[in-house]
Amino acid sequence: MQLAMLALHAHGYRTLTSRSGHHQTAIQTLSKTVGLSAEGVIVLDALRKQRNLSDYSGDLVSDSAVRACIESATELLSDVKQWLVWWWTIGITLIVFILIFKQIRAKNVNKNRSSRNCKHRGARNCHKICCKAFH
C-alpha cells in the first residue's frame, strides 16, 4: 500500500487518509501511475482485502497468502523502482536541455548587447554607469 501511495505522490496526487477506501484507491490507480497490469492490480486488491479481514476481524492469514503477498510486494517494489528511475532520467535530461538552452540564449543576448556602440565617443569598452546596460 505504501508503494501505491508513493506512486500517487510522485504524480502529484494523494488520497484523503481521513476517508475510508484510500488504500483501495491507491492500489486501483497503480495501472495509471506505474503501468501495472490489471491482473496485478486485482491480486494486490485481493491481498488488501485479506489484510483488512485480518486487521479488523482477527481472521488468520494462511501461509500461502503471506507468500503471495511477499511475492506481489517484491514485484511491485521492482516495478516502482524502475518507473522512478525512468522518470528521474527523463527529468535530469530535461533539466540539462533547459540549462543548455539558457546558456545558448544568454550567449546570443550578450553578443547582441556587446555589438552596440557606447554613447561616449563610440567606445566599445566603456565603464560608465549609463552604458552598463549595453555591455
Secondary structure per residue as TSV (DSSP state, phi and psi in degrees):
chain	resnum	aa	ss	phi	psi
A	1	M	-	360.0	-35.8
A	2	Q	H	-66.8	-35.1
A	3	L	H	-67.5	-37.1
A	4	A	H	-64.6	-40.9
A	5	M	H	-64.8	-40.4
A	6	L	H	-59.8	-44.4
A	7	A	H	-62.3	-40.5
A	8	L	H	-63.7	-45.3
A	9	H	H	-61.4	-39.8
A	10	A	H	-64.1	-26.9
A	11	H	T	-87.5	-1.4
A	12	G	T	90.6	14.7
A	13	Y	-	-117.2	163.8
A	14	R	-	-152.7	154.7
A	15	T	-	-92.6	155.8
A	16	L	-	-81.7	108.0
A	17	T	T	-71.8	-12.2
A	18	S	T	-78.5	-13.1
A	19	R	S	-104.1	148.0
A	20	S	T	-72.1	150.7
A	21	G	T	91.7	4.6
A	22	H	H	-68.6	-32.6
A	23	H	H	-67.8	-42.1
A	24	Q	H	-60.8	-43.7
A	25	T	H	-61.3	-45.3
A	26	A	H	-62.0	-42.2
A	27	I	H	-68.4	-40.9
A	28	Q	H	-69.1	-19.5
A	29	T	T	-87.6	-3.0
A	30	L	H	-60.1	-29.4
A	31	S	H	-66.5	-32.1
A	32	K	H	-86.4	-35.2
A	33	T	H	-81.1	-48.3
A	34	V	T	-117.9	4.1
A	35	G	-	76.2	26.5
A	36	L	-	-67.3	143.0
A	37	S	-	-66.6	159.2
A	38	A	H	-61.8	-36.9
A	39	E	H	-63.4	-40.5
A	40	G	H	-63.1	-39.8
A	41	V	H	-64.7	-41.8
A	42	I	H	-62.9	-42.7
A	43	V	H	-63.2	-47.5
A	44	L	H	-64.3	-36.5
A	45	D	H	-68.1	-37.4
A	46	A	H	-64.5	-40.0
A	47	L	H	-66.5	-35.6
A	48	R	H	-63.1	-42.2
A	49	K	H	-63.1	-40.9
A	50	Q	H	-65.5	-38.3
A	51	R	H	-61.6	-43.2
A	52	N	H	-60.1	-43.2
A	53	L	I	-61.4	-41.3
A	54	S	I	-67.4	-44.4
A	55	D	I	-70.4	-42.1
A	56	Y	I	-100.7	-22.8
A	57	S	I	-110.4	-13.1
A	58	G	-	81.4	12.7
A	59	D	-	-65.5	144.7
A	60	L	-	-80.2	146.9
A	61	V	-	-102.9	133.0
A	62	S	-	-73.8	158.9
A	63	D	H	-61.6	-37.9
A	64	S	H	-65.7	-36.3
A	65	A	H	-67.9	-37.3
A	66	V	H	-64.9	-43.4
A	67	R	H	-62.6	-43.0
A	68	A	H	-62.7	-38.6
A	69	C	H	-64.4	-44.8
A	70	I	H	-64.3	-43.5
A	71	E	H	-62.8	-45.0
A	72	S	H	-64.9	-40.6
A	73	A	H	-65.9	-38.8
A	74	T	H	-64.7	-43.6
A	75	E	H	-63.9	-42.8
A	76	L	H	-64.3	-40.1
A	77	L	H	-59.9	-43.4
A	78	S	H	-62.3	-44.9
A	79	D	H	-62.4	-44.3
A	80	V	H	-66.4	-40.5
A	81	K	H	-61.2	-45.7
A	82	Q	H	-61.2	-42.6
A	83	W	H	-63.7	-44.6
A	84	L	H	-64.0	-41.0
A	85	V	H	-63.2	-41.7
A	86	W	H	-61.4	-49.0
A	87	W	H	-65.4	-36.9
A	88	W	H	-63.3	-42.7
A	89	T	H	-63.2	-44.2
A	90	I	H	-61.4	-43.2
A	91	G	H	-63.5	-44.4
A	92	I	H	-64.2	-42.5
A	93	T	H	-60.6	-43.3
A	94	L	H	-63.0	-42.4
A	95	I	H	-62.4	-42.3
A	96	V	H	-62.5	-44.2
A	97	F	H	-61.7	-40.4
A	98	I	H	-64.3	-43.8
A	99	L	H	-64.4	-40.7
A	100	I	H	-64.1	-44.4
A	101	F	H	-59.7	-43.5
A	102	K	H	-63.9	-38.5
A	103	Q	H	-64.3	-46.0
A	104	I	H	-62.4	-42.9
A	105	R	H	-64.2	-42.0
A	106	A	H	-64.3	-39.1
A	107	K	H	-63.9	-41.6
A	108	N	H	-66.8	-39.8
A	109	V	H	-64.9	-44.8
A	110	N	H	-65.3	-36.7
A	111	K	H	-63.9	-41.9
A	112	N	H	-66.4	-38.2
A	113	R	H	-68.7	-41.0
A	114	S	H	-74.5	-16.4
A	115	S	T	-81.0	-11.8
A	116	R	S	-75.5	148.0
A	117	N	-	-85.4	149.8
A	118	C	-	-76.0	152.6
A	119	K	T	-68.9	-24.4
A	120	H	T	-95.5	104.4
A	121	R	T	57.9	20.2
A	122	G	T	69.5	14.5
A	123	A	-	-74.6	138.9
A	124	R	S	-82.4	-28.4
A	125	N	S	-109.8	54.5
A	126	C	-	-78.7	140.4
A	127	H	-	-109.4	13.4
A	128	K	-	-75.7	147.6
A	129	I	G	-61.1	-38.2
A	130	C	G	-66.8	-18.4
A	131	C	G	-103.4	-1.2
A	132	K	G	-56.7	-33.2
A	133	A	G	-65.2	-24.5
A	134	F	G	-86.6	-17.1
A	135	H	-	-116.5	360.0
